[in-house]
Amino acid sequence: MHELSLANGIIGIVKAEAEKSGFQRVLEISLKVGEYSGIVPRCLEEFFPVAAEGTPAQGAALRIEVLPARFRCYDCGFEGRPDRERACCPSCGGEHIRMIAGREFYVENLVVE
């Protein structure tokens, strides 16, 4: 249910940009959501119209791109997708890996009129 809070946050960004830029209506909002962000895009899409009602974003389309997770291996320097079955580096088998991408959540672009 935290997706409603996230939708309200997006509306806050839209309102701030509308005040700053003077646009009246948002046609489309592009979001980037990391694979391991904990955000369920489908739920965000369901809650967004509720949060957007009566705002410049009412009726706006949401475009959500899920960004894949990337890891760095501190044993061999590999960067990319891990071996999910074994939770290790697919290059050397090392277990000293750290997520370097995949938790993102941000508004990439607004299409306005």
C-alpha positions in Angstrom: 0.0 0.0 0.0 3.0 2.3 0.1 2.4 2.8 -3.6 -0.3 5.4 -2.7 2.3 7.4 -0.8 4.6 7.1 -3.8 1.8 8.3 -6.1 1.2 11.3 -3.7 4.9 12.0 -3.9 4.8 12.1 -7.7 1.9 14.5 -7.5 3.9 16.7 -5.2 6.6 16.8 -7.9 4.1 17.6 -10.6 2.6 20.4 -8.5 6.0 21.9 -7.8 7.0 21.8 -11.5 3.6 23.3 -12.5 4.1 26.2 -10.1 7.6 26.7 -11.3 7.0 26.3 -15.1 3.4 27.4 -15.4 1.9 24.4 -17.3 -1.7 23.5 -16.7 -1.8 19.8 -17.6 0.4 16.8 -17.6 -0.2 14.3 -20.5 2.4 11.7 -19.5 4.8 10.9 -16.6 7.8 8.7 -17.2 9.1 6.8 -14.2 12.2 4.7 -13.6 11.8 2.0 -11.1 14.6 -0.4 -10.0 13.9 -4.1 -10.1 14.7 -4.3 -6.3 13.1 -1.0 -5.3 10.2 -2.8 -3.6 7.8 -0.9 -5.8 5.1 -2.9 -7.6 4.5 -1.0 -10.9 1.0 -2.4 -11.3 -0.1 -1.2 -7.8 1.4 2.2 -8.5 -0.6 2.4 -11.8 -3.8 1.5 -9.8 -3.3 4.1 -7.1 -2.0 6.9 -9.3 -5.5 8.0 -10.6 -6.7 8.4 -7.0 -3.7 10.6 -6.1 -4.0 12.6 -9.4 -7.6 13.5 -9.1 -8.2 17.2 -9.2 -4.5 18.0 -10.0 -2.7 18.8 -13.3 -1.8 15.1 -13.5 -5.4 13.9 -13.6 -5.8 11.7 -16.7 -2.0 11.6 -17.3 -0.5 8.3 -18.6 2.2 6.6 -16.5 5.1 5.1 -18.4 7.1 2.9 -16.0 10.4 1.4 -17.0 11.8 -1.2 -14.7 15.6 -1.0 -14.4 17.4 -4.2 -14.0 19.6 -4.8 -11.0 23.4 -4.7 -11.4 26.0 -6.0 -9.1 29.7 -5.5 -8.7 32.0 -8.4 -7.6 34.8 -7.3 -5.3 36.7 -10.5 -6.1 37.1 -10.1 -9.8 35.6 -6.7 -10.8 32.7 -8.1 -12.8 29.7 -5.8 -13.1 26.3 -7.1 -14.3 23.6 -9.5 -13.4 24.4 -12.0 -10.6 23.9 -15.8 -10.6 20.5 -15.7 -9.0 20.4 -19.4 -8.2 23.6 -19.3 -6.2 23.7 -15.5 -5.2 27.2 -15.1 -6.5 29.3 -13.7 -9.2 28.6 -15.4 -12.5 32.2 -14.8 -13.6 34.3 -16.1 -10.7 31.7 -17.6 -8.3 32.8 -15.1 -5.6 30.3 -14.1 -2.9 31.7 -10.6 -2.3 29.1 -8.8 -4.5 27.3 -5.6 -3.9 24.2 -4.1 -5.7 25.2 -1.0 -7.6 21.8 -0.4 -9.4 18.3 -1.7 -9.1 16.8 0.3 -6.2 16.1 3.5 -8.1 12.8 5.3 -8.2 12.5 8.7 -9.9 10.5 10.8 -12.3 12.4 10.8 -15.6 10.2 13.1 -17.7 6.9 15.0 -17.8 5.0 15.6 -21.0 2.9 18.7 -20.4 0.7 21.2 -22.2 
